[in-house]
Amino acid sequence: MNDANLEHLLRSLTPAAPSAELTERVKHDLALAAMFREAADDAVPLPAQHRKPMTWASAAFWAGVGAAAAVAVMLALPQSVNPNSALASGKPNKTLPPDAIMPVSTTREWVGVEDQGIRFVTPDNPQRQMQVRTVERHRWIDPRDGAEYIIETPQVESVALPVKFQ
């Protein structure tokens, strides 16, 4: 099918007549719109002195009221304190042994490697010097209060790799 035939077919199409139900709904909606327009025209506008724009002071007042309500609600709610924790009693809990902290994980992350070239320790023993930078992380958890302890230890190591020339 070429473009000329398609255009001829499109021109020969005629739109269908709207249904009676659609015509009635449109008439009803237009009558309602006219009624609302007439009611709006008959309405008496408020005098200019009663219509005040909202200023920054009134906005700040309502923001302050909201903040005060939030503080009041927070103060009214009961505080959730674990009675077994050391912070709640104000003194350390001496019933658990000092080694009660449990290890969780230990990881080592490579930060970077620097090639420092070839060095001759003796004339017949060349070595490639490498400097390796890592960070070692140790994680522990305290089952008494759920506190998590993380210690990161940066490390720099020098590595000597034997080299063979051929």
Number of C-alpha atoms within 10 A of each C-alpha: 5 6 8 9 10 10 10 10 10 10 9 7 8 7 5 6 7 8 8 8 8 10 11 11 11 11 11 12 11 12 12 12 12 12 12 12 11 11 10 11 10 9 8 7 9 8 7 7 6 7 9 7 7 8 8 9 9 11 11 11 11 12 12 12 12 12 12 12 12 12 11 11 10 11 10 9 8 7 8 6 10 12 10 12 16 14 13 11 12 8 9 12 14 8 6 10 8 8 7 11 17 13 13 12 11 13 10 14 11 12 12 11 14 11 11 13 9 15 15 11 9 8 7 8 11 17 18 15 17 17 14 16 16 16 17 14 15 16 15 17 17 14 12 14 13 11 10 14 14 13 12 13 11 14 13 13 11 13 14 15 12 12 13 9 4 3
